[in-house]
Amino acid sequence: MWKYCLYLLALCPHILFGQPLTLDTTFVPTFDFMTPPTPPEGYVLLEDGQGRIYLGGRLGLNGTAKGIIRMYPDGTWDQSFKVSGQWGIDGVSDLLMIGDTLLVHDDFLFPLSTSGAYLGNLFPKDKVCSVYSPMELDDGRILIGGTGCKFDSIPVPYNRLRLMRLHRDGTLDSSFVHDVNHAVMSLMRYDDTRILVYGRYITLYDSIPVNQLFRIDTAGVLDTTFHSIFTSNGHPTYVQPDGKIMIGGGFRISGHPDPLSLVRLMPDGSLDPSFHNFAGADSSWGASGVVYPLDDGGYLVGGFFDSWQGYPRGNIVKIDSSGVIDPNYFNGTGADSTSKFYPVISDIIQGQSGDFYVTGLFNRYDGRIVDPVIRLRGFQSVSNDPLLPSISATLYPNPAQDRAILTVSELPLRSVCTLVIHDAVGRECHRQALSGTRAEIDLEGWESGVYLATLETEAGALWHGKLVVGR
């Protein structure tokens, strides 16, 4: 009987632990969103360091236009966070936590306390000044983009600023004055000393020709070693630790007439030849909007598309480190909408438990009616025993042929952690004591099939996963 149970577990470990990247139906938001024909729209997510999740967007909670709420990891509404103050906040598209202050972007900037108290907005509404993409610098000052903010203290022609640096109290740092000829829409930290700046129509920075995307240092000096290849609308979505840059959107590049949805750049701005740059969303209207890195070197990609590299995908896909789709995930209908709006996934973050929170413009996922924020199961499958440590682990590639790699988030202290693999009928095929957080498994001579991998100590099992071997 135990062999039969092990066989079922090897084939379907999600029976006990949940298939990774599938909808977690135990996540049930307890607040009332708007209903069609005016559905809610989720734009941005932020984890506060204590496990609680901020959701920004155009939400319309309980029939009232509200742009931000805070919830516990299970979706319960944290009603200790209530926005108050002079201005209504609706349509929140950026969130930035600076110490105990939550900086909220809703066309203007609104600083809130962690209880939601309004601390005074940085740009009064009598100024013609829309701002974008607030980013904290290492010294505590804040860099922001904008459509052109007018300050009488700054002389012409620089008195309508599109790239600004603020002091911690929100006042303008008048020593940072740089001229950009069109709106700055996005800022992203490149490394400790440099910043990526994007604006769809930007062609000049301090009178120097640039092309939509460029790089500056924290003093605002242009980095002339970076050269943009874009001819339309490609914005940075993630910077890798090695300096390579993921670019999303629906865009075109020099020398390639067809629209693209995801590319990876080398640090100098040229295309990364090791990445599948010309194989993303299959439709000409397809676009990626968010890229989230995974422990196995791959990415979750969300946006607006119905197929990716020939596979039907509902606005979300998993790709490997070279940009090739992983066909084992997201085989359902994905994010969809019953309203008049096109479905879009706008943000993905990972919670402290390892699960993924996803938001966007959708109200259905894999055919199930949902709120515009859902939780997908993470890759960790841990013991339910509270006395055992909780770890996460990933096996890749999966399916594998000649070898597989196991990566572990951490090893338990004062315990020997062993990887044990059984075949589908319960026979032990492999046993290996881990000496670090990465282990290689030689699959030479293994038969094709499904195997059950377990990480265990003398106290019990810490993690279970499935390994598929196929040749």
N, C-alpha and C positions, 0 to 999 in steps of 0.2 A: 504493500500500500504506500509506504514512504517513497518508493521509487516512482510510483505514479504521480504523487504529489510534487516530487522534484521535477519530473518531466513537465508537468503543467507550469511550474514556476519558471523553468528554463525557457519554455515557449512564450509565456505570458507573465513576466515579472510584474507588470503593471497591475495584476490582480491584487497583489498585496501592497505594492509600493507606488503605483501610478506611472504610466508611460511618460517619459520626459516630453516636455513641450506640448502636452495636451491640456485641454481646458480643465481647470480644477473647479469642480462644481461645489466644493465646500466653501469657496469664496463667494459670499453673498452680501453685497452692499446693502446697508439698512436705511439708506436715504432715498427719497422720492425724486427721480429726475423728471424732466419734461417728457411728454409723450408726443408722438407724431400728431399733426403735421409739422411741429417744430421740435425736432429731436435734439437732445443734448449733444454737445461737441466737446470731447476731451482733447486738450492740446499738449499738456506737459505734466510730468510726474517728478516728484522729488522725495527721497527718503531722508528723514530728519536725523538719522544717527541713533535713534531709539526704537526703530522698527516701524514708526508711524509713517504714513504715506500722504503727501500733499498731492491733490489733483487740481490742476488749473484748466480752465476752458470757459465755455459758455454753457452752464450746467442747468440753470433754472430749477434749483431745488425747491420742492414743495410749492411750486407755482411762482416762486420769487426768483428774479434774475440774480444768480450768484455765480461768481467766477472762480471761487476757490473753496475747497473743503479739506479737512484732514480726517483720515481714517486709520483704524488699527489694521494690522496685517490680515485679519480675517474679513475685512470689509466693513466692520462696525464703524458707524459714524462717531468720530470724536467731537462731541458737542462742547468740549471745553475750549475749542478754537472757534471763535465767532468774530467775524470781521465787523468792526464798527468804525465810525469816523465821518469825515465831511463828505467824501466822494464815494459813490457806488463803484464797485469793482466787478466788471463782467468782461469775459473774453480774455482771460489771463493766458499769455503765451510763453512767458519765461518766469522761472523761479530761481532765486539765489539766496542761500543761507549764509549770512555773514555774522558769525558769533551768535548772539541771541536775537538778531534781527532777520526777518524774512523780507527780502526785497522782491516785490511783485511787479511784473511788467504787464500793464494793460493799456498800451499806447503811451501812457505816462508811467512813472515809477512811483510805487507806493511802498514805504517801509512799514512793516507790521511787527508787533511783538509776537512771541510764540503763543500768546493767547488770542491773537487776532486784533489787538488794540492798534488803532491807527496812530502813527507817529509823525504824521505830516508829510505831504508828498514833496518830492525834490523839485518838481517843475510845476508851478501853478498852472491851472488850466487856462488862464488868460494869455499864456504864451503859445504861439504857434510852433509847437515843438513836439513831434512824435519821436520817441526813442526806441532803441532795439538792443537786445542781446547784452544785458549787463554782465560784466565779468570782473571778479575780484582779482587784484594784483597782490603780489606777495607782501607788499608794504601796507596793505589794508585799503589802499585807494581803489576806486572803481572806474573801469573803462567802459564806455557805452558808445553805441552808434546812434545815428539819428537822421532825420530828414533835413535838419537845419535849424538849430536852436539859436535864437538871437540874444546876445548879451551886450548891453551898452558899454560894459567895461572893456570889451575886446574891440580893437580898432578895425575899421574896414580895410581890406575885404574879408577879414577873418571873423567878423562878428556874427556870421551865421554858420555855426559849427555842426559838422556831421560826424566828428569823432572827438569825444570829450573825455577828460579824466576828472573825476570828482574826489574830493576829500571824503573821509569816513563819515562826516556829518552831512554830506550831500552837497556841499558848496563846490563851486567850480574851481578847479585848479588852473589858474590863468597862466601858469608857466608852460602848460601843455597846449600849444596852438599849432594845428596842422590843417592844411586846406585840402579838402576832398571835393571833387566837382559834382558828385551825386551821392545819394543816400547810402549810408553804411547799414546793411541789413543784418550782418552776422559777424560775430567775433568769436574766435576759438584759440585757446592757449596752444601754442606749438611746443614750447619747452619752457624752461625756467626764465628765459630772457626774451623770447620772441612770441609774436601773436599773429595769427592769420586773420585777415580782414577781407570781407566779401561784400560787394554791392553789385547788383546786376548791370548797372549803367556806368559804373566808375571807369574813367579812362585817364584821370590825372590825380596824382597825389603829390602835394607840394610842388606842383607844376611839372612833375616828372611823369612821363607816360607809363601807365599800368593798365592791366586788362582784367577787370572784374575781381580777381582774386590776387592778393599780394601779401607780403609779410613784413612786419615792422618789429623793432625792438621795443622795450617798455618805455623808452623815451620818445618813441614815435619816429625813429630814424628808419628809412626804407631799407630793407634787405635786398640788395641788387643781385644776390646769388639765386633768387627765386624768380622763375619766369612762367607766367600763366599761359596755358594752351587753349583756353576756352573762348568760344565764340558766342555762347549763350548759356546762362543760368545754371552753373554748377557750383554748389556750395559745400564747404567742408562739413563732414559729419563725424569724423573720428580721426585722431592722430595716434598712430601706433608708437610704442616705446622706442622703436628703431627710427622714428622720424618720418616714416611713410604716411601718406595722407589719404584717407577714404573720402571720395567726393560723391555726393548724391544729387538727386534731382532728376529732371528731364532736360538734357543739355546736348550741346554739340561741341566738338573740339576741332582745332585746326587740322586740316588734312583728312578729315573723316566726315563725310556728308550726312551720315545717318544719325538719328538721335540716340543717345546713350542714357543709361539709368544709374550706373555705378562703375567707377574706375578707382584705381589706386595709383597715387603719384609717388615718385621718388622725392627725396628731400629738396631737390632743385626745381620741382614742378613738372618734370617730364613723366611720361607714363612708365609705370612699373612693368617691365616685360614679363615678370613671373606671375602676373595676375591676369585672369580672364576678363579683360577690360571691355571686350566687344560682345559679351554674352551675358545679358541681364534680363530685364523685362522684355518679353517678346513683342509686345505691341508698341507702336510708335508713340502712343500717349502714356506709356508706362513710366513711372518715376519712383525712385527710392527717396525716403525722407529721413529715416533714422537707421543707424548702424550701431549694434551693440556687440562688443567683443566677448568671446567665450573662452573658457579655460583651455579648450583643445586647439586654440589658434584660429578657429573659424568665427563666424559672425551670425547674429540674427539681423535680418534686414526687413524693415517695414516700410510701407509706402502705399502707392496706388498702382496696382497691377493685377492681372488675372492669370498670368502664366510667367514662368521664369525658366529660361533655358529648355523650353519644350515641355515643362511639367506644369500642369494646372496648379496655381497657388493663389489663395485668396488674400493678397496684400501683405503676406508675411512668408518668409522663407529662411531656411538655414543653409549657409554656404560654408565651404572649408576655407583654409588659409590662402588658397590660390584662387578663390572665387568660384569654385565648382559647386553646384547645388548638391546637397545631401538629400537623396530621395527618400530617406527613411522618416522624414518629419513633415508635418503639415500637409497630409494627404487628404484632409477633409476640405470643406468649402471655405474654411477660414473666415475672415471678417467680412461681413456683408451688411446690407442695410435694407430695411423695408420702406424707408422714406424716399423722398425725392432727391436726397443728396447722394453723391457717389461715396462709397465707403473708402476710408483712408485710415491707416495706422500712423499716428503722429509721434508716439514716444514709447520707449521700452526701457524699463529699469529692472535691476535685480534686487530683491529684498534680502534681508539678513538671513532668511532661511534658505536662500538659494533659488527660490521660485522667482518667476518673472511676472512683472505687472505691465500690462499693455493698455494703452488708451488711444482714442481716435474718434473718427466719425463713423460709427457703426452701432447697430443695435441687435446684431445677430452674429453668432459665431458657431461654425460647424452645424448650422441649421437650428441652433438653440437661441431663443430670445435672451439677450443679455443687456446689462448696462454698459455704458461707454468706457468702463474700466473692468478688465478681467485679470485673472491670474492663471498663468501657465505653470505646470509643474517643472521644477528644475531637474537637473541631472543627478542630484544626490538621491539615494534611496537608503535611508538610515534606519537603524534599530529603533524601536519604540521604547526600549528599556531606558528610563531616565538616568540610570546609574552608569550607562555606557556613554562615551563621548560621541558627539555628532560630527561626522566628517562628510565631505563630498568628494566624489571621484568620477573620472571620465575614462572610458575606453575608446580608443580611436586608432586607425580608421575602423569603422563599424558599418558594414561588413569589412572583414580583413582577409588578406590572402596569405602572405608570407610571415608577417609579424604584426603585433598589436602593441600599442603603448598605453600604459596605465598612468594617469596623473592623479595625485591625491592632494587635497587642500592642505592637510597637515597630518603628522603622525602622532598617535597618542603617546603621552609621556610615560616613561617607566614600563612600557609594555612592548612586546614584540608583535608587530603587525604582519600577518601572513596573507598572501593572496592564494586562494584555493579555487580551482576551476574544475567543474564536473561537466560531463556530457549529458545529453538529454535523458539517459536512462540511469543516471546517478553514479557513474564510474568517475573516480578522480583522475583527471588528466594532467594536472599541473599543480605544483605547490612551490611557493617562492616567498621567502622572508624578505620584507622590504627594508632596505637600508637608507632610502631617501624617498622623496615624494614623486619620483618617476621610475617606472620599471618597464623593461622591454620583454615581450613574450614571443619566443620563437615558435612559429606555427608549422614548421616543417614536419611533414608526416601526419598532420591532423586531418581528419575527414571533414568534409563540408557538413555544416549543421549548426545548430543552436547550442550554446554552452552557457552555463550559469557560473558567474564569477562572484566570489565572496571575499571580503576583507574581514579577517577575524583576529581576535586576541584570545588569550586564555579566559577572558571574561565573557566572550560571546562574539556574535557577528556585528560588525559595524556598518557594513554596506553590502548591497547586492546589486548586480548589474548583469546585463545580457551581452554576450559576445557572439556575433554571427561570423562564421568562417565559410567563405564561398570562393570557389575557383572556376 
